[in-house]
């Protein structure tokens, strides 16, 4: 397993992280324990959860695993969780990134996990109602109080990331170290603004849904409806990713994935994961698996290296349509001739 810095921090994390969205739902406690054991045994150390995953059950299961395993095992884990979404829908203050809500959410997460400190606490999404100064000052206080070690952002746009970094710097507060966005061969739009922003500020990317809710596993066929047991059969996943099944680009990407996978004697999933983990600014790719078998298969992607030609084939097939202000005329406007060559922001 390869290890990388958690953004600009000195903390080392595995290039693949274990996502626990399914713990307590599609993945029961016994299966979750087996996944955590196998992940750590394989050299993985970054485990990602959130307070709203199965209404806190995911955190509870992880906390039970921590309590059940010896310290020499659990001490290896770098634990990440999140707060921001509604934890009490009857309480108008039970949602958002206000000091009040995040304080209560963090306290509840620590209780469910049975821990005194969380390694990485992430703001799950932008809150348009709470002043960012309030959120950042709370996170800085939480670090000083020893409740969290680092903090990160999730699902922020490029300008929101930059505003958070600039505001933290100007106020003398701790800066975020990571951003957790959706990123895969079918969702590459973060490359236009968000990736350059994170690279400029030293934030590490923790991509979620690297397999586009299973579309990039090669298990779906064109013009055939998903069946029970497949992720896209579920209403929420179908709402988020179903339209991708009707795009010509999706099937072109899968065609190239199949060809590359055959050359490496690998699975389509492993190739798709290897592509994401090789992209600039990526710190750790979050693997979400319902079963131990799926997790073990995906972890084998850590040994798969794509050559430059294969990377370009996948990049060409998956390249999204792009125009102003990121391509076309605007890209030419940003070019500058330097010593006989051209430099441009792409």
N, C-alpha and C positions, 0 to 999 in steps of 0.2 A: 504494500500500500504506500502510495506517495503521500507526503505531508507538505502542507503549505501554510504560510502565515495567515492568520485571521485578519485580513486587511493589513493595516500598518502596525498592528499589535505584535507583541512577541509570542503570542500563543500559537502553537502548532496544531493544525487540524488535518484530518484525512481528506484526500481529494474527493471522496464520496462520503456523504452523510446519510444517516438513517432517518427517514421521515416517518412519523408515527400517526398520521391522520387517521389510519384505519384501526388503531388500537382501541379496543372496546366496542367496535362495530363489526366490520368484516373480519377482523383479527381478534380472537379472544385472548384472554390473559396467558394461557399456556403457550399459544403460538407466538404471542408478543415476547414472552420471556425467551423463547427459542431464537427469535430473530435478534434480540439484543445480545444474547450469548454468542451467536454465530458472527454477528457484526464485529464485536470486540475481538473475538478470536481471530478474525481475518485481518485485524489491524485497524479497523475503523474506530474512530473516537468521537466524532461529532454526531450528536443525537438531537433532532429538531422536533419540537412539539409546539402546542399553543393551548391557551386556557379554554378556547372554544372547541377544541377537537373532542367531539362526542361529549359535549357539556362537561369537560374537565376529566372525563374518564381516562383519556390518554395519559394525562399527567399523573393520575392516581396509579395507573398500572406501572408507569416508569418509576414512581416513588416506591412501589412495592418491590420492584426488581432491585432498586438500590438497597433497600432494607434487607433483601434476601441474599445478596451476593457479598463476598468478602471485599474489604477495602482495596486490596491490591488489584481487583477487577474494576470496581466502580471509580476508583481514583483516576483511571485512564480516560474516563468519559468527560468530554466537554459538552455541557448541556445547554441547549438553546430553547427558549420558549418565547411566547409573544403575548401581548395584551393590546386591546383597543376596541374590539368588537363587543357586542352586548353580552353581558353575563347576567343581567337581571332586566328583563324586558318590561317590568312594571315600574322600574326606577328610571326617571329621566337622566340621572347621573350614573346609571349602570352601563354606560357606553362612552366611547371617545377616548381622547388622550389628555384629558384634564388631569391635573395633579390628584384630585379626589378619586377619580376612577382608576387611574393607573396605580395609585397607592394601594387601593383595596384589591385590585386585580393581582398585583405582584404579591401581596401578602397571602392571598388565597392560593396562588401558584406555589409559593414556597411551602405552604401547609400541605397541599396535595402531594408535592414531590418529597416532602419530609427532609428538606434541605435548609441550610441557613443562607446559602449564596447560590445564585444562578450565574453561570459563566457568561451567557449572552442573552440579554433581554431585548426583544425587538418590538418596535411599534408596528402593529400589524397592517396599518394603512394610514394614509393622510387623514387628518381630522380638520375639516374646513371651519369649524366653530371655535376651536381652542387656539389661543395664541401660541405660536410655536415656542416662544420664550418660556411659557409655563411648562410645556412638555419637556423641553431640554433641561430646564433647571431641576425638574423632578428627577430626571435620569441622572444628572450630575450628583444630586443629593443621594440617590440610591447607591451610586458607586462609592461615595464618601462614607455612607453608613454600612458598607460591606454587604449589602443585599444583592448587588450584581457586580460583575467585574468589568464587563463591556456592554455597550448597547449598539443596536443596529436598527435599520429601517426595513420596511417591507412594502412593496407595491407603491412606491413613490415614483413620481415622474422625475425627469432630469432637473427641472428648475426647483422642485421641492427638495431634492437631495442637496443641490447647491445652496439653497437658502438655509437648510439645516446646518451645513458645514460652516458657512460664513457667519451665521448667527452665533453658533457655539464658539467659534474662534473670537469673535468680537466681544463676547461676554465673558471670555475666559473659562468656558465650560468644557467638559470632556466632549470630544468629537465622536460621531458614529464611526464604527469600523467596518460595517458590512451593509449590504443591501440585498434583500431577498426578492427577486422578480421572477416572473414566468420567463423561461428561455428554453427554446428547443428549435429543431430544424424547421418547424412550421410557425414559430413565433419569434422572429428575429428583429422586430422593430425596435427593441431596446438598443440595438447597435447604433441607431441614428443619434441619440442624445444621451441616453442613460449610461451606456458603457463608457463613452468618453468622459462623462462627468465623474464616474466612479474611478476611472484610471487617473484622472487629473488630481483627485483628492485622496487617492490611496484606499478607497473602499473596496473590499473583496466582495465578489458576487456569490450568492448562494442560490443558484437557480432551482426553482420548483417546477414540477411537471416536465421533466426533461424528455419524457416519452409522449407528451401531448395526450395525457389521459389514456394511454395505451394504443393510440393510433399508430405510433412509430414502433410497435412491437411486431408488425407484419401479420397480426392475427386477424385483421379485418380484410374483407374483400369488397371490391367496388360493386355498388348497386345491390349489396346484400345487407339487410337490416341487422343491427346488433341483436344478440340473443341474450336471454337471462344468464347472468354470470359474467358478462362482459361489462366493462366500465361504462361504455357509451349507452348501455341499456338503461342506466340510471338517469333519472330526469335531470338532475343537477349537472352531471357531466355532459349529457346530451345538449343541454342549453348552452354550456360554455364552449364545447368543442365540436358539436355535431355538424356545424356548417363546413368545417374543414373537410368532411368526407365528400362534399360535393365540388371541391376545388381540384382542377386539373393538376395544379402544382403539388398537391398532396401525393398524388399517385406517381408523379415524376420523381419525387423524393424517395418514396418507398421502392421504386424500381432501382434507383441507384443504391439505396441501402441494401437491397437484396444482392446486387452484384458485388458490392464490397464485402458483404458478409460471407458470400460464397468463397471469395478469394482468401479470406482469413480463417475459414472454417469456424465462423462465429455466428451468433444470432443477430437478427436485425436490431434487437434492443441494445445489444452490446455495442454495435457500431454507432447507433444514435447517441448513446451515452458517451462513447469515446470522443465523438465530435464535440459535444458540449464541454466536456472537461478540458479539452485542448484549447478552448477559446480564451482570448485575452481577458484579464481581470477576474476570471473565474477562480474562486478559492475552493469551493466544495459543492458538488452536485448532489441534490437531495433525492435519494432513492425511496420511493414509496412502494411497498410490496404487501400484498394481502397474505402471502404464504412464505414460508421459509425457503421453499424451492425457487420462487421468483426472486427472492433476495439473493440467494447464492448465485443464480444465473447472472443477475445484474452486476454483482460484485466482481465477476470475472472480467468485466470491462476495464478494470484497473490495470490489467496486463495487456490490453489491446492498444497498439500504437498505429495510427493511420499515417500513410505517407503523404507527401505534398500533393501528389496527383489526386489521391482519393479525397483529400480535404477540399480541393478545388472542385472536383466533381459534385460533391455534396453541397458546397457553397453555391455553385451555379444552379443546381436543381432547386434549391430552397430559397434563392434570392427573392425577396419580396419586391413588388413593384414600387418604385421610388421616384419621386419628382421633387419639385420645390417644396421646402427649402433645403432638402438633404441631397438631392441629385440634380442632374440636368444642368440648366443654366446656373443655378445657385452654386453647384459644385465647381463649375468653371470660374465663377467669380472669386472663389476662395483660393484658387491656385496662384502660386507665385513662383516665378522663375528664379532659381538660385544657382549661380555658377554653372550655367549650361544645362541644368536639369530642372525638373519641375517638382515642386512640393505642393501637396494639397491635403486638405482635411477631408477624409473620406468617411 
